[in-house]
Amino acid sequence: MKFFKDTLCLSVLFFLLVSISYAASVDTVLTYSPSMKKNIKAVVIKPDSYSKGNKFPVVYLLHGYGGNQADWITKVPALVQYSDQYNLVIVCPDGGFSSWYFDSPVDSAFKYETYVSNELVQWVDEHYSTIKAKNGRGITGLSMGGHGALYLAFKHQGIFGAAGSMSGGVDITPFPGNWEISKRLGTYALYPDRWENNSVIHLTHLLTAGSLALIIDCGVDDFFYKVNRNLHEKLLYSNIPHDFISRPGAHTWDYWSNAIGYQLLFMNKYFTRK
């Protein structure tokens, strides 16, 4: 009987230790965008180790087309474990239903490049204990958000030090009729320059070797696989170091819930490098 009681106590203790080992907190906050003159929601995940006395790196995690700030934490609750494991803050903003994370030349209500790369970063740095430099900031996302993460990092290398993409729409020009992009840029037929200037694959000239730590991931069954492969080949040709991951998988949450682990591991290695 004593053996049984001891075993039971050990089991309960182990359960409690496992239960409290990941105790990251999840906040839903209202941020303000002066450029769009509105409040925008964001989910902020803080590690259990979070304290005002320490400074933490931040990963900005962007959702896809049709999503919002709650997508990632709802679909991948393991984010709280990653936040604890790597001692980092994760910020998931509402990037709009179809913003594509650039400043629209057509609709002044869509200035999500300004919001994420400037206003949101400033708001987070003012309200949380963060490393206020590019070596403490990473950005990644899925689909539209994968495009957004690379697009913003390429154009704002003084803000972000590491960037990633999961199933990203890294070249929008092959998809002129999809995902309301024409509402943000005008039609491809009339404004091809706008489409090219806002496609990640046409912005690689902004990079130099080592200017950004880059990780790109796309499943071979994804409709964006070809454009991701093209971006990989272009980066190779330009001698831009990057990690490129491809494996069986499609444009699904099953794929992204697996991919995010590799993205955050990559970000953590960047933040903790000597």
MOLIN-V914548 format. One record per residue. N is the residue number from 1. RES is the residue in three letters. PSI is psi as a letter, one per 30 degrees, with the letter a starting at -180 (* if undefined). OMEGA is omega as a letter, one per 40 degrees, with the letter a starting at -180 (NA if undefined). BURIAL is b if it has 24 or more other ideal C-beta (glycine too) atoms within 12 Angstrom, else e. Layout:
# MOLIN-V914548
n=(N,N)
res=(RES,RES)
psi=(PSI,PSI)
omega=(OMEGA,OMEGA)
burial=(BURIAL,BURIAL)
This chain:
# MOLIN-V914548
n=(1,2,3,4,5,6,7,8,9,10,11,12,13,14,15,16,17,18,19,20,21,22,23,24,25,26,27,28,29,30,31,32,33,34,35,36,37,38,39,40,41,42,43,44,45,46,47,48,49,50,51,52,53,54,55,56,57,58,59,60,61,62,63,64,65,66,67,68,69,70,71,72,73,74,75,76,77,78,79,80,81,82,83,84,85,86,87,88,89,90,91,92,93,94,95,96,97,98,99,100,101,102,103,104,105,106,107,108,109,110,111,112,113,114,115,116,117,118,119,120,121,122,123,124,125,126,127,128,129,130,131,132,133,134,135,136,137,138,139,140,141,142,143,144,145,146,147,148,149,150,151,152,153,154,155,156,157,158,159,160,161,162,163,164,165,166,167,168,169,170,171,172,173,174,175,176,177,178,179,180,181,182,183,184,185,186,187,188,189,190,191,192,193,194,195,196,197,198,199,200,201,202,203,204,205,206,207,208,209,210,211,212,213,214,215,216,217,218,219,220,221,222,223,224,225,226,227,228,229,230,231,232,233,234,235,236,237,238,239,240,241,242,243,244,245,246,247,248,249,250,251,252,253,254,255,256,257,258,259,260,261,262,263,264,265,266,267,268,269,270,271,272,273,274)
res=(MET,LYS,PHE,PHE,LYS,ASP,THR,LEU,CYS,LEU,SER,VAL,LEU,PHE,PHE,LEU,LEU,VAL,SER,ILE,SER,TYR,ALA,ALA,SER,VAL,ASP,THR,VAL,LEU,THR,TYR,SER,PRO,SER,MET,LYS,LYS,ASN,ILE,LYS,ALA,VAL,VAL,ILE,LYS,PRO,ASP,SER,TYR,SER,LYS,GLY,ASN,LYS,PHE,PRO,VAL,VAL,TYR,LEU,LEU,HIS,GLY,TYR,GLY,GLY,ASN,GLN,ALA,ASP,TRP,ILE,THR,LYS,VAL,PRO,ALA,LEU,VAL,GLN,TYR,SER,ASP,GLN,TYR,ASN,LEU,VAL,ILE,VAL,CYS,PRO,ASP,GLY,GLY,PHE,SER,SER,TRP,TYR,PHE,ASP,SER,PRO,VAL,ASP,SER,ALA,PHE,LYS,TYR,GLU,THR,TYR,VAL,SER,ASN,GLU,LEU,VAL,GLN,TRP,VAL,ASP,GLU,HIS,TYR,SER,THR,ILE,LYS,ALA,LYS,ASN,GLY,ARG,GLY,ILE,THR,GLY,LEU,SER,MET,GLY,GLY,HIS,GLY,ALA,LEU,TYR,LEU,ALA,PHE,LYS,HIS,GLN,GLY,ILE,PHE,GLY,ALA,ALA,GLY,SER,MET,SER,GLY,GLY,VAL,ASP,ILE,THR,PRO,PHE,PRO,GLY,ASN,TRP,GLU,ILE,SER,LYS,ARG,LEU,GLY,THR,TYR,ALA,LEU,TYR,PRO,ASP,ARG,TRP,GLU,ASN,ASN,SER,VAL,ILE,HIS,LEU,THR,HIS,LEU,LEU,THR,ALA,GLY,SER,LEU,ALA,LEU,ILE,ILE,ASP,CYS,GLY,VAL,ASP,ASP,PHE,PHE,TYR,LYS,VAL,ASN,ARG,ASN,LEU,HIS,GLU,LYS,LEU,LEU,TYR,SER,ASN,ILE,PRO,HIS,ASP,PHE,ILE,SER,ARG,PRO,GLY,ALA,HIS,THR,TRP,ASP,TYR,TRP,SER,ASN,ALA,ILE,GLY,TYR,GLN,LEU,LEU,PHE,MET,ASN,LYS,TYR,PHE,THR,ARG,LYS)
psi=(e,e,e,e,e,e,e,e,e,e,e,e,e,e,e,e,e,e,e,f,f,j,h,k,k,j,k,j,l,j,l,k,j,e,e,f,h,l,k,k,l,k,k,k,k,k,l,f,f,k,l,f,f,l,k,k,l,k,k,k,j,k,l,a,k,f,a,a,f,f,e,e,f,e,f,i,f,f,e,e,e,e,e,e,e,g,h,l,k,k,k,j,l,j,g,l,e,h,e,g,g,l,j,k,f,e,j,f,f,j,h,f,e,e,e,e,f,d,e,e,e,e,e,e,f,f,f,l,j,l,j,h,l,f,f,g,k,l,k,l,l,k,c,e,f,e,e,e,e,e,e,e,e,e,f,i,f,f,e,k,f,k,k,l,k,j,h,k,i,f,j,f,f,f,i,f,g,l,g,g,e,f,f,f,f,l,l,e,e,f,h,e,e,e,e,e,f,g,k,e,f,g,g,f,f,f,k,l,k,f,f,k,k,k,k,k,k,k,k,f,g,k,f,g,e,e,e,e,e,e,e,e,e,e,e,e,e,g,h,j,k,l,k,k,k,k,l,k,l,a,i,l,f,e,e,e,f,e,e,f,e,e,e,e,e,e,e,e,e,e,e,g,l,*)
omega=(i,i,i,a,i,i,i,i,i,i,i,i,i,i,a,i,i,a,a,a,i,a,i,i,a,i,i,a,i,i,a,i,i,a,i,i,i,i,a,a,i,i,i,i,a,i,i,a,a,i,a,a,a,i,a,i,a,i,i,a,a,i,a,i,i,a,i,a,a,a,a,a,i,a,a,a,i,i,i,i,i,i,i,a,a,i,i,i,i,a,i,a,i,a,a,a,a,a,a,i,i,i,a,i,a,a,a,i,a,i,a,i,i,a,a,a,a,a,a,i,i,a,a,a,i,a,a,a,a,i,a,i,a,a,i,a,i,i,i,i,a,i,i,i,i,i,a,a,i,i,a,a,i,a,a,a,i,a,a,i,a,a,i,i,i,a,a,i,a,i,a,a,i,a,a,a,a,i,i,a,a,i,a,a,a,a,i,a,a,a,a,i,i,a,a,a,i,i,a,a,i,a,a,i,i,a,i,a,i,a,i,i,a,i,a,a,i,i,a,i,a,i,i,a,a,a,i,i,i,i,i,a,i,i,i,a,a,i,i,a,i,i,i,a,i,a,i,i,a,a,a,i,i,i,a,i,i,a,a,i,i,i,a,i,i,i,a,i,i,a,a,a,i,NA)
burial=(e,e,e,e,e,e,e,e,e,e,e,e,e,e,e,e,e,e,e,e,e,e,e,b,b,b,b,e,b,e,b,e,b,e,e,b,e,e,e,b,b,b,b,b,b,b,b,b,e,b,e,e,e,e,e,b,b,b,b,b,b,b,b,b,b,e,b,b,b,e,b,b,b,e,b,b,e,e,b,b,b,b,b,b,b,b,b,b,b,b,b,b,b,b,b,b,e,b,b,b,b,b,b,b,e,e,e,e,e,b,b,b,b,b,b,b,b,b,b,b,b,e,b,b,b,e,e,b,b,b,b,e,e,b,b,b,b,b,b,b,b,b,b,b,b,b,b,b,b,b,b,b,b,b,b,b,b,e,b,b,b,b,b,b,b,b,b,b,b,b,b,b,b,e,b,e,e,e,b,b,b,b,e,b,b,e,e,b,e,e,e,e,e,b,b,e,e,b,b,b,b,b,b,b,e,e,b,e,e,e,b,b,b,b,b,b,b,b,b,e,e,b,e,b,b,e,b,b,b,b,b,b,e,b,b,e,e,e,e,b,e,b,b,b,b,b,e,e,b,e,b,e,b,e,b,b,b,b,b,b,b,b,b,b,b,b,b,b,e,b,b,e,e,e)
